[in-house]
Amino acid sequence: MIKPKYLPAADRYEKIPYRRCGNSGVLLPAVSLGLWHNFGNTDNFENSTDIVLTAFDNGITHFDLANNYGPPYGSAEENFGRILKHNFKPYRDELLISSKAGYDMWPGPYGIGGSRKYLISSCEQSLKRMGIEYVDIFYSHRMDNETPLEETMMALDQLVRQGKALYAGVSNYSPEKTEQAIKILDSLGTPFLIHQTKYSMFVRTPEDGLLNTLKKHNKGAIVFSPLAQGLLTDKYINGIPEGSRAANKNSRFLNKENITEDILLKIKKLNIVAQKRNQSLAQMALSWLLRNDTVTSVLIGASSSEQLLNSIGAVNNIEFSETELTEIETILK
Ligand SMILES: NC(=O)c1ccc[n+]([C@@H]2O[C@H](COP(=O)([O-])OP(=O)(O)OC[C@H]3O[C@@H](n4cnc5c(N)ncnc54)[C@H](OP(=O)(O)O)[C@@H]3O)[C@@H](O)[C@H]2O)c1
């Protein structure tokens, strides 16, 4: 049987709010989708496709990738490219696609870091893998202390000038380096669009200066692992389900050892607060981040479209009473 051609939901732009990224012209969906996990060659391509199409049908216009998402490295971009080719051809201009370089990608000294050599060749490779002419945002994935920041920022500036990226961003930079990056990019005439930083109820680092720096310069933040990789959901309350990220022996950043008694107790207590708000814990964890307007978008992952739909529901209630906020802080202490 010939598969019917994909037609996006006609009401897709009525489902999710769009928030301005700092003082730029760019609006991001309050919830964006990241393809770090669940889009590699070891994953089920039909499921990956279903997640991306469900996202777009629900107003998620922003898809975040990096050169080394997979496994194997590069395969998430290739698979996303296949999804684009087969389903999204008429819709490229409705999508905001990002990629990054900074961590290890290929062997040798030019496949890692912040050099102009690495960033420019990696961006070229990402475009080829995805089959697109430009990415909307290209990030320096991390600060490389061995490379002058000017060199890394000039590489981003050059990619923008060449039309290979429309906007520049950084990820995992300290507040001080972020401030410097903003100044360098401004002086080059390629404004700094956005910082991609790890932030959740369990990881509060951006509160130690980064969010203030971004606010001061009127720049946006997109926050990754907002569910602490699935910890801030109800999935681990009754044990570690098969197929979950913590059960996956190859998962480098979340494993059984991370689910301590203390974490579990916090999750259970937070889940009760979420229930009182008529939200799932995942929704409350995302709403809690979105209540801060320096957070332009929460960058979630999902291993199924059901999870994605559940998480998107966060946008329906981002108001918190003082009592709820205090109760949450007490649990998190
Ligand atoms: N810039 C950087 O250095 C950097 C680093 C990491 C990530 N990122 C970006 O951030 C994106 C998101 O990161 P993340 O995947 O760690 O985010 P996350 O949203 O904190 O975690 C996603 C995982 O949580 C579980 N989950 C999601 N929604 C759920 C729900 N409603 N109910 C129950 N479980 C749910 C799923 O895990 P299961 O697989 O267990 O079902 C899912 O794969 C990445 O794809 C990437 O684009 C960037």
The ligand as a Tripos MOL2 file, in Angstrom:
@<TRIPOS>MOLECULE
LIG
   48    52     1     0     0
SMALL
NO_CHARGES

@<TRIPOS>ATOM
      1 N1         23.8750   21.5690   24.4990 N.am      1 LIG1
      2 C1         24.1460   20.4600   25.1240 C.2       1 LIG1
      3 O1         25.2760   20.2290   25.5780 O.2       1 LIG1
      4 C2         23.0580   19.4420   25.2920 C.ar      1 LIG1
      5 C3         23.2450   18.3490   26.1610 C.ar      1 LIG1
      6 C4         22.1760   17.4580   26.3240 C.ar      1 LIG1
      7 C5         20.9860   17.6650   25.6440 C.ar      1 LIG1
      8 N2         20.8620   18.7280   24.7870 N.ar      1 LIG1
      9 C6         19.6200   18.9510   24.0010 C.3       1 LIG1
     10 O2         18.4940   18.8610   24.8530 O.3       1 LIG1
     11 C7         17.5770   17.8880   24.3370 C.3       1 LIG1
     12 C8         16.7890   17.2740   25.4430 C.3       1 LIG1
     13 O3         17.6540   16.6180   26.3760 O.3       1 LIG1
     14 P1         17.1050   15.3830   27.1850 P.3       1 LIG1
     15 O4         16.6680   14.3070   26.2400 O.co2     1 LIG1
     16 O5         18.0930   15.0580   28.2390 O.co2     1 LIG1
     17 O6         15.7890   16.0650   27.8350 O.3       1 LIG1
     18 P2         14.7330   15.6500   28.9410 P.3       1 LIG1
     19 O7         13.4470   16.2130   28.4120 O.co2     1 LIG1
     20 O8         15.2140   16.1020   30.2800 O.co2     1 LIG1
     21 O9         14.6730   14.0580   28.9420 O.3       1 LIG1
     22 C9         14.0360   13.3490   27.9190 C.3       1 LIG1
     23 C10        13.7350   11.9390   28.3650 C.3       1 LIG1
     24 O10        12.8380   11.9360   29.4630 O.3       1 LIG1
     25 C11        11.8300   10.9380   29.2960 C.3       1 LIG1
     26 N3         10.5360   11.6170   29.1140 N.ar      1 LIG1
     27 C12        10.2960   12.7030   28.3410 C.ar      1 LIG1
     28 N4          9.0240   13.1110   28.4510 N.ar      1 LIG1
     29 C13         8.4320   12.2730   29.3080 C.ar      1 LIG1
     30 C14         7.1270   12.2010   29.8330 C.ar      1 LIG1
     31 N5          6.1960   13.1150   29.5030 N.pl3     1 LIG1
     32 N6          6.8530   11.2030   30.7190 N.ar      1 LIG1
     33 C15         7.8060   10.3040   31.0790 C.ar      1 LIG1
     34 N7          9.0700   10.3350   30.6070 N.ar      1 LIG1
     35 C16         9.3870   11.3080   29.7260 C.ar      1 LIG1
     36 C17        12.2770   10.1230   28.0630 C.3       1 LIG1
     37 O11        13.1750    9.1330   28.5410 O.3       1 LIG1
     38 P3         13.0610    7.5660   28.1990 P.3       1 LIG1
     39 O12        13.9530    7.3600   27.0310 O.co2     1 LIG1
     40 O13        13.5750    6.9470   29.4550 O.co2     1 LIG1
     41 O14        11.6160    7.2500   27.8980 O.co2     1 LIG1
     42 C18        13.0280   11.1490   27.2710 C.3       1 LIG1
     43 O15        13.9130   10.5910   26.3460 O.3       1 LIG1
     44 C19        18.4860   16.9320   23.5720 C.3       1 LIG1
     45 O16        17.7910   16.1500   22.6220 O.3       1 LIG1
     46 C20        19.4370   17.9070   22.9130 C.3       1 LIG1
     47 O17        18.8190   18.4960   21.7940 O.3       1 LIG1
     48 C21        21.8670   19.6160   24.6200 C.ar      1 LIG1
@<TRIPOS>BOND
     1     1     2 1
     2     2     3 2
     3     2     4 1
     4     4     5 ar
     5     4    48 ar
     6     5     6 ar
     7     6     7 ar
     8     7     8 ar
     9     8     9 1
    10     8    48 ar
    11     9    10 1
    12     9    46 1
    13    10    11 1
    14    11    12 1
    15    11    44 1
    16    12    13 1
    17    13    14 1
    18    14    15 2
    19    14    16 1
    20    14    17 1
    21    17    18 1
    22    18    19 2
    23    18    20 1
    24    18    21 1
    25    21    22 1
    26    22    23 1
    27    23    24 1
    28    23    42 1
    29    24    25 1
    30    25    26 1
    31    25    36 1
    32    26    27 ar
    33    26    35 ar
    34    27    28 ar
    35    28    29 ar
    36    29    30 ar
    37    29    35 ar
    38    30    31 1
    39    30    32 ar
    40    32    33 ar
    41    33    34 ar
    42    34    35 ar
    43    36    37 1
    44    36    42 1
    45    37    38 1
    46    38    39 2
    47    38    40 1
    48    38    41 1
    49    42    43 1
    50    44    45 1
    51    44    46 1
    52    46    47 1
@<TRIPOS>SUBSTRUCTURE
     1 LIG1         1 GROUP 0 **** ****
